[in-house]
């Protein structure tokens, strides 16, 4: 059984993706000896637990999430220093003490909820409950700091302060204030805070999909996909990244979660993009942008279309038809962004002679596509991501057993050759251990981020800050639609943070959409508007769960990945405004108006992608980028005058670049 990594790096040398390694001196420890063995054993235990429960049945949230958080926190405190020790090979005494406190405080919740009568005394917390809760909150904040940097835990701390000092806030966001007892009860003694939906996402399908990706690497199947993809797309400019855009968009439409999709397809696409020359942060950003966009891609739209039918009464066919043009504009923007970045970094296609032969690669191991086909098939036919991930892991493990392994095993059994049997079994066990260890360590950043996100979301639900946004939109807008839209954007992004697409849409449909309809916005446009921004919250800091999942795979800084993702997906912040003010993009209006609006918007998308990436026919200077973005905005705006003005402005930059490139070529040819 092969045990290679697609990046050629041994597991001992893998640097876990972590913003923490760049903030306040925190660093990854190089554990060795018994300490390292213990850390690996813990990772194998929690990884095996998640794989087993995916088959046997996920335990209740009161059990599954605390177990997940306990193991992840212990591993974080073992592998990552707090900033006081950067080169240690062992865990210092104070982190061992923290590990002990972590285990007691987090698992206390699971024990008390299951056996200690906690469920019957919610709202009447004991002193011990509160002490454990305070400790757990502090642990989550420190865990997030070590893994993601200072920003996310700082927001969590500010959120807690807001819940205490609500009476002293500006009247528009003020509330009566809550005691420490009430805050801890909400954040720790329920599934509305630390143990909420975001951590549940990490503790179910995200960890499974990351383990699936680790298995692809360890068994060498990941190498096969990378080489196959490289052979197929290597001749195109930025070809593998363009393939990732299409594949991730389709998968994202099916599976209903940008995070799960990022973990699934990212296991294939991110290493492939890195091999062709893209930075890890950019590769992760492309995956995030495409995965989030898949949630609004017809015909499935991550099940949001089906919910929208029952919520609005609009026929399903009407919804997916109306969503088609905006979705195509989004993916065109992402595709052109990839193209321009590849051009800018001279990531041109390679000649066929320098590329692996895709046909021969496929013929050698056609069975390697079965895990991907199985996952897509299960998701397309309505099975859960957990089910799909488990069988993806199982099928991968089965096909990774080579014919030579089976023959050696059979020969050893028949001949009574215990040494041969032991050798085959040991290699298989070693591959399994490496898979679980690597997969769990790649999940640490996601677990830390989701636990901290639970604090933020918990405070919002407790203080009613989320619900207040609807009335705030109405009162602050002063009757102006554009201001109402901007306020709804904030609402949608905040409320969408950390939630799966369907859950985010359900929350926002009851809060944001009615406010827009009151302003005269078309019902379908209002619902698509809040859906877009609920989806885009998956890559919007600080929670940005899809980004953390991608950076865990790409081994890049999450915040750098988020910056790149926002530039690539910039059109996602603009398209909803376009179809509110220009319903032609939703197929409402005369045929010619729909065609003209779509064509000008497409041209605007191309120029916008050029401006965000800083390249058209050649590198764009800062002034040229600003000008071309201005022209793109004119083309995107649903008005004939702005279309003409934007076309002239962006066209002028294009002509200038064309003349410059032509002159450069002429000088080069003359010199030759």
Secondary structure as UniProt FT lines:
FT   TURN            6..7
FT   HELIX           11..13
FT   HELIX           19..22
FT   TURN            24..25
FT   HELIX           33..56
FT   HELIX           61..79
FT   HELIX           93..114
FT   HELIX           118..121
FT   TURN            122..123
FT   HELIX           127..148
FT   HELIX           150..164
FT   HELIX           166..168
FT   TURN            171..173
FT   HELIX           180..188
FT   TURN            191..195
FT   HELIX           197..201
FT   HELIX           202..206
FT   HELIX           207..219
FT   HELIX           221..233
FT   TURN            234..235
FT   TURN            237..238
FT   HELIX           239..255
FT   HELIX           258..275
FT   TURN            276..277
FT   HELIX           280..294
FT   TURN            295..296
FT   TURN            298..300
FT   HELIX           301..303
FT   HELIX           304..312
FT   HELIX           316..344
FT   TURN            345..346
FT   HELIX           352..354
FT   HELIX           358..364
FT   HELIX           366..369
FT   HELIX           370..380
FT   TURN            381..382
FT   HELIX           385..400
FT   HELIX           403..415
FT   HELIX           418..463
FT   HELIX           465..477
FT   TURN            478..479
FT   HELIX           481..496
FT   TURN            497..498
FT   HELIX           501..518
FT   TURN            519..520
FT   HELIX           523..536
FT   HELIX           537..539
FT   TURN            541..543
FT   HELIX           545..554
FT   HELIX           558..568
FT   TURN            569..571
FT   HELIX           572..581
FT   HELIX           583..586
FT   HELIX           591..613
FT   HELIX           622..636
FT   HELIX           640..671
//
